């Protein structure tokens, strides 16, 4: 039984796939298997996977007969995984050198927690690299294990599947799987993190998260972003079925509102003609899951009004930010003139 099973779903990634696989198979820590899932990719990804499997027995390949999407492609790899811990690696991302050794050592130090959260850095097509802006959350976490209730700051990190290692028996016990859709990480990550009895962290960059020049699927403009509402419905259904998690409802209610408003505010997500509909759908979801007696604060108050009020608030916010930028430019200009005069 290997220590790690790395599940790699693949679709239209032939230009990045070799680098991804090499980053796993070339690790100094070799007690690992790769479960590579060809999601009926129309390019050469499937052939590349077969090539790697032919020369390295640690690679197993699944060829799906039809394209099922990222989440269900990961599901297809789950039953084949035999490792103590699961890692999900997107096929255009890479592990950093020494990552698996560092993960194995930290898991041993913390006696195999349910979840180990590690750090990542974004890598850009023009050559730049930027570490996770919330890396301090990992640096300030305790050396011992904890629960999300004991350290809720852990949920402030990017709620994605690929910055964590999961104890396979824990995943099997709860039956965690990925739903269809574009925001499939949301109804996986929240239930996993809220259910984990022991969480540990590793304050080390173990993964490079590639930022493609043309962006990823979530940065394209279409109605697919309405999927975020369905995924939060799944999160609330999970919590509703477990009374011990009821105390998380106010937090999840706020998080859902903030996430949906963030999607709405980004200029490259929704077609302009669909933004009002998205706002109204968000507002309905927000009202439907508002906990009894909960107060609505800050920007989330816009969800209690109409779309016109939301637009006015957005315009006002932009005007305030522009005034602040102008004030900074004026102060800097005055400072330069003062220095030049002196």
Secondary structure as a PSIPRED ss2 file (coil, helix, strand):
# PSIPRED VFORMAT (PSIPRED V4.0)

   1 X C   1.000  0.000  0.000
   2 X C   1.000  0.000  0.000
   3 X C   1.000  0.000  0.000
   4 X E   0.000  0.000  1.000
   5 X E   0.000  0.000  1.000
   6 X E   0.000  0.000  1.000
   7 X E   0.000  0.000  1.000
   8 X E   0.000  0.000  1.000
   9 X E   0.000  0.000  1.000
  10 X E   0.000  0.000  1.000
  11 X C   1.000  0.000  0.000
  12 X C   1.000  0.000  0.000
  13 X C   1.000  0.000  0.000
  14 X C   1.000  0.000  0.000
  15 X C   1.000  0.000  0.000
  16 X C   1.000  0.000  0.000
  17 X H   0.000  1.000  0.000
  18 X H   0.000  1.000  0.000
  19 X H   0.000  1.000  0.000
  20 X H   0.000  1.000  0.000
  21 X H   0.000  1.000  0.000
  22 X H   0.000  1.000  0.000
  23 X H   0.000  1.000  0.000
  24 X H   0.000  1.000  0.000
  25 X H   0.000  1.000  0.000
  26 X C   1.000  0.000  0.000
  27 X C   1.000  0.000  0.000
  28 X C   1.000  0.000  0.000
  29 X C   1.000  0.000  0.000
  30 X C   1.000  0.000  0.000
  31 X C   1.000  0.000  0.000
  32 X E   0.000  0.000  1.000
  33 X E   0.000  0.000  1.000
  34 X E   0.000  0.000  1.000
  35 X E   0.000  0.000  1.000
  36 X E   0.000  0.000  1.000
  37 X E   0.000  0.000  1.000
  38 X E   0.000  0.000  1.000
  39 X C   1.000  0.000  0.000
  40 X C   1.000  0.000  0.000
  41 X C   1.000  0.000  0.000
  42 X C   1.000  0.000  0.000
  43 X C   1.000  0.000  0.000
  44 X C   1.000  0.000  0.000
  45 X H   0.000  1.000  0.000
  46 X H   0.000  1.000  0.000
  47 X H   0.000  1.000  0.000
  48 X H   0.000  1.000  0.000
  49 X H   0.000  1.000  0.000
  50 X H   0.000  1.000  0.000
  51 X H   0.000  1.000  0.000
  52 X H   0.000  1.000  0.000
  53 X H   0.000  1.000  0.000
  54 X H   0.000  1.000  0.000
  55 X H   0.000  1.000  0.000
  56 X C   1.000  0.000  0.000
  57 X C   1.000  0.000  0.000
  58 X C   1.000  0.000  0.000
  59 X E   0.000  0.000  1.000
  60 X E   0.000  0.000  1.000
  61 X E   0.000  0.000  1.000
  62 X E   0.000  0.000  1.000
  63 X E   0.000  0.000  1.000
  64 X C   1.000  0.000  0.000
  65 X C   1.000  0.000  0.000
  66 X C   1.000  0.000  0.000
  67 X C   1.000  0.000  0.000
  68 X C   1.000  0.000  0.000
  69 X C   1.000  0.000  0.000
  70 X H   0.000  1.000  0.000
  71 X H   0.000  1.000  0.000
  72 X H   0.000  1.000  0.000
  73 X H   0.000  1.000  0.000
  74 X H   0.000  1.000  0.000
  75 X H   0.000  1.000  0.000
  76 X H   0.000  1.000  0.000
  77 X H   0.000  1.000  0.000
  78 X H   0.000  1.000  0.000
  79 X C   1.000  0.000  0.000
  80 X C   1.000  0.000  0.000
  81 X C   1.000  0.000  0.000
  82 X C   1.000  0.000  0.000
  83 X C   1.000  0.000  0.000
  84 X C   1.000  0.000  0.000
  85 X E   0.000  0.000  1.000
  86 X E   0.000  0.000  1.000
  87 X E   0.000  0.000  1.000
  88 X E   0.000  0.000  1.000
  89 X C   1.000  0.000  0.000
  90 X C   1.000  0.000  0.000
  91 X C   1.000  0.000  0.000
  92 X C   1.000  0.000  0.000
  93 X C   1.000  0.000  0.000
  94 X E   0.000  0.000  1.000
  95 X E   0.000  0.000  1.000
  96 X C   1.000  0.000  0.000
  97 X C   1.000  0.000  0.000
  98 X C   1.000  0.000  0.000
  99 X H   0.000  1.000  0.000
 100 X H   0.000  1.000  0.000
 101 X H   0.000  1.000  0.000
 102 X H   0.000  1.000  0.000
 103 X H   0.000  1.000  0.000
 104 X H   0.000  1.000  0.000
 105 X H   0.000  1.000  0.000
 106 X H   0.000  1.000  0.000
 107 X H   0.000  1.000  0.000
 108 X H   0.000  1.000  0.000
 109 X H   0.000  1.000  0.000
 110 X C   1.000  0.000  0.000
 111 X C   1.000  0.000  0.000
 112 X C   1.000  0.000  0.000
 113 X C   1.000  0.000  0.000
 114 X C   1.000  0.000  0.000
 115 X E   0.000  0.000  1.000
 116 X E   0.000  0.000  1.000
 117 X E   0.000  0.000  1.000
 118 X E   0.000  0.000  1.000
 119 X E   0.000  0.000  1.000
 120 X E   0.000  0.000  1.000
 121 X E   0.000  0.000  1.000
 122 X E   0.000  0.000  1.000
 123 X E   0.000  0.000  1.000
 124 X E   0.000  0.000  1.000
 125 X C   1.000  0.000  0.000
 126 X C   1.000  0.000  0.000
 127 X C   1.000  0.000  0.000
 128 X C   1.000  0.000  0.000
 129 X E   0.000  0.000  1.000
 130 X E   0.000  0.000  1.000
 131 X E   0.000  0.000  1.000
 132 X C   1.000  0.000  0.000
 133 X C   1.000  0.000  0.000
 134 X C   1.000  0.000  0.000
 135 X H   0.000  1.000  0.000
 136 X H   0.000  1.000  0.000
 137 X H   0.000  1.000  0.000
 138 X H   0.000  1.000  0.000
 139 X H   0.000  1.000  0.000
 140 X C   1.000  0.000  0.000
 141 X C   1.000  0.000  0.000
 142 X C   1.000  0.000  0.000
 143 X C   1.000  0.000  0.000
 144 X C   1.000  0.000  0.000
 145 X C   1.000  0.000  0.000
 146 X E   0.000  0.000  1.000
 147 X C   1.000  0.000  0.000
 148 X C   1.000  0.000  0.000
 149 X C   1.000  0.000  0.000
 150 X C   1.000  0.000  0.000
 151 X C   1.000  0.000  0.000
 152 X H   0.000  1.000  0.000
 153 X H   0.000  1.000  0.000
 154 X H   0.000  1.000  0.000
 155 X H   0.000  1.000  0.000
 156 X H   0.000  1.000  0.000
 157 X C   1.000  0.000  0.000
 158 X C   1.000  0.000  0.000
 159 X C   1.000  0.000  0.000
 160 X C   1.000  0.000  0.000
 161 X C   1.000  0.000  0.000
 162 X C   1.000  0.000  0.000
 163 X C   1.000  0.000  0.000
 164 X E   0.000  0.000  1.000
 165 X E   0.000  0.000  1.000
 166 X E   0.000  0.000  1.000
 167 X E   0.000  0.000  1.000
 168 X H   0.000  1.000  0.000
 169 X H   0.000  1.000  0.000
 170 X H   0.000  1.000  0.000
 171 X H   0.000  1.000  0.000
 172 X H   0.000  1.000  0.000
 173 X H   0.000  1.000  0.000
 174 X H   0.000  1.000  0.000
 175 X C   1.000  0.000  0.000
 176 X C   1.000  0.000  0.000
 177 X C   1.000  0.000  0.000
 178 X C   1.000  0.000  0.000
 179 X C   1.000  0.000  0.000
 180 X C   1.000  0.000  0.000
 181 X C   1.000  0.000  0.000
 182 X C   1.000  0.000  0.000
 183 X C   1.000  0.000  0.000
 184 X C   1.000  0.000  0.000
 185 X C   1.000  0.000  0.000
 186 X H   0.000  1.000  0.000
 187 X H   0.000  1.000  0.000
 188 X H   0.000  1.000  0.000
 189 X H   0.000  1.000  0.000
 190 X H   0.000  1.000  0.000
 191 X H   0.000  1.000  0.000
 192 X H   0.000  1.000  0.000
 193 X H   0.000  1.000  0.000
 194 X H   0.000  1.000  0.000
 195 X H   0.000  1.000  0.000
 196 X C   1.000  0.000  0.000
 197 X C   1.000  0.000  0.000
 198 X C   1.000  0.000  0.000
 199 X E   0.000  0.000  1.000
 200 X E   0.000  0.000  1.000
 201 X E   0.000  0.000  1.000
 202 X E   0.000  0.000  1.000
 203 X E   0.000  0.000  1.000
 204 X E   0.000  0.000  1.000
 205 X E   0.000  0.000  1.000
 206 X E   0.000  0.000  1.000
 207 X E   0.000  0.000  1.000
 208 X E   0.000  0.000  1.000
 209 X E   0.000  0.000  1.000
 210 X E   0.000  0.000  1.000
 211 X E   0.000  0.000  1.000
 212 X C   1.000  0.000  0.000
 213 X C   1.000  0.000  0.000
 214 X C   1.000  0.000  0.000
 215 X C   1.000  0.000  0.000
 216 X C   1.000  0.000  0.000
 217 X H   0.000  1.000  0.000
 218 X H   0.000  1.000  0.000
 219 X H   0.000  1.000  0.000
 220 X C   1.000  0.000  0.000
 221 X C   1.000  0.000  0.000
 222 X C   1.000  0.000  0.000
 223 X H   0.000  1.000  0.000
 224 X H   0.000  1.000  0.000
 225 X H   0.000  1.000  0.000
 226 X H   0.000  1.000  0.000
 227 X H   0.000  1.000  0.000
 228 X H   0.000  1.000  0.000
 229 X H   0.000  1.000  0.000
 230 X H   0.000  1.000  0.000
 231 X H   0.000  1.000  0.000
 232 X H   0.000  1.000  0.000
 233 X H   0.000  1.000  0.000
 234 X H   0.000  1.000  0.000
 235 X H   0.000  1.000  0.000
 236 X H   0.000  1.000  0.000
 237 X H   0.000  1.000  0.000
 238 X H   0.000  1.000  0.000
 239 X H   0.000  1.000  0.000
 240 X H   0.000  1.000  0.000
 241 X C   1.000  0.000  0.000
 242 X C   1.000  0.000  0.000
 243 X H   0.000  1.000  0.000
 244 X H   0.000  1.000  0.000
 245 X H   0.000  1.000  0.000
 246 X H   0.000  1.000  0.000
 247 X H   0.000  1.000  0.000
 248 X H   0.000  1.000  0.000
 249 X H   0.000  1.000  0.000
 250 X H   0.000  1.000  0.000
 251 X H   0.000  1.000  0.000
 252 X H   0.000  1.000  0.000
 253 X H   0.000  1.000  0.000
 254 X H   0.000  1.000  0.000
 255 X H   0.000  1.000  0.000
 256 X H   0.000  1.000  0.000
 257 X H   0.000  1.000  0.000
 258 X H   0.000  1.000  0.000
 259 X H   0.000  1.000  0.000
 260 X H   0.000  1.000  0.000
 261 X H   0.000  1.000  0.000
 262 X H   0.000  1.000  0.000
 263 X H   0.000  1.000  0.000
 264 X H   0.000  1.000  0.000
 265 X H   0.000  1.000  0.000
 266 X C   1.000  0.000  0.000
 267 X C   1.000  0.000  0.000
 268 X C   1.000  0.000  0.000
 269 X C   1.000  0.000  0.000
 270 X C   1.000  0.000  0.000
 271 X C   1.000  0.000  0.000
 272 X H   0.000  1.000  0.000
 273 X H   0.000  1.000  0.000
 274 X H   0.000  1.000  0.000
 275 X H   0.000  1.000  0.000
 276 X H   0.000  1.000  0.000
 277 X H   0.000  1.000  0.000
 278 X H   0.000  1.000  0.000
 279 X H   0.000  1.000  0.000
 280 X H   0.000  1.000  0.000
 281 X H   0.000  1.000  0.000
 282 X H   0.000  1.000  0.000
 283 X H   0.000  1.000  0.000
 284 X H   0.000  1.000  0.000
 285 X H   0.000  1.000  0.000
 286 X H   0.000  1.000  0.000
 287 X H   0.000  1.000  0.000
 288 X H   0.000  1.000  0.000
 289 X C   1.000  0.000  0.000
 290 X C   1.000  0.000  0.000
 291 X C   1.000  0.000  0.000
 292 X C   1.000  0.000  0.000
 293 X C   1.000  0.000  0.000
 294 X C   1.000  0.000  0.000
 295 X C   1.000  0.000  0.000
 296 X C   1.000  0.000  0.000
 297 X C   1.000  0.000  0.000
 298 X H   0.000  1.000  0.000
 299 X H   0.000  1.000  0.000
 300 X H   0.000  1.000  0.000
 301 X H   0.000  1.000  0.000
 302 X H   0.000  1.000  0.000
 303 X H   0.000  1.000  0.000
 304 X H   0.000  1.000  0.000
 305 X C   1.000  0.000  0.000
 306 X C   1.000  0.000  0.000
 307 X H   0.000  1.000  0.000
 308 X H   0.000  1.000  0.000
 309 X H   0.000  1.000  0.000
 310 X H   0.000  1.000  0.000
 311 X H   0.000  1.000  0.000
 312 X H   0.000  1.000  0.000
 313 X H   0.000  1.000  0.000
 314 X H   0.000  1.000  0.000
 315 X H   0.000  1.000  0.000
 316 X H   0.000  1.000  0.000
 317 X H   0.000  1.000  0.000
 318 X H   0.000  1.000  0.000
 319 X H   0.000  1.000  0.000
 320 X H   0.000  1.000  0.000
 321 X H   0.000  1.000  0.000
 322 X H   0.000  1.000  0.000
 323 X H   0.000  1.000  0.000
 324 X H   0.000  1.000  0.000
 325 X H   0.000  1.000  0.000
 326 X H   0.000  1.000  0.000
 327 X H   0.000  1.000  0.000
 328 X H   0.000  1.000  0.000
 329 X H   0.000  1.000  0.000
 330 X H   0.000  1.000  0.000
 331 X H   0.000  1.000  0.000
 332 X H   0.000  1.000  0.000
 333 X H   0.000  1.000  0.000
 334 X H   0.000  1.000  0.000
 335 X H   0.000  1.000  0.000
 336 X H   0.000  1.000  0.000
 337 X H   0.000  1.000  0.000
 338 X H   0.000  1.000  0.000
 339 X H   0.000  1.000  0.000
 340 X H   0.000  1.000  0.000
 341 X H   0.000  1.000  0.000
 342 X C   1.000  0.000  0.000
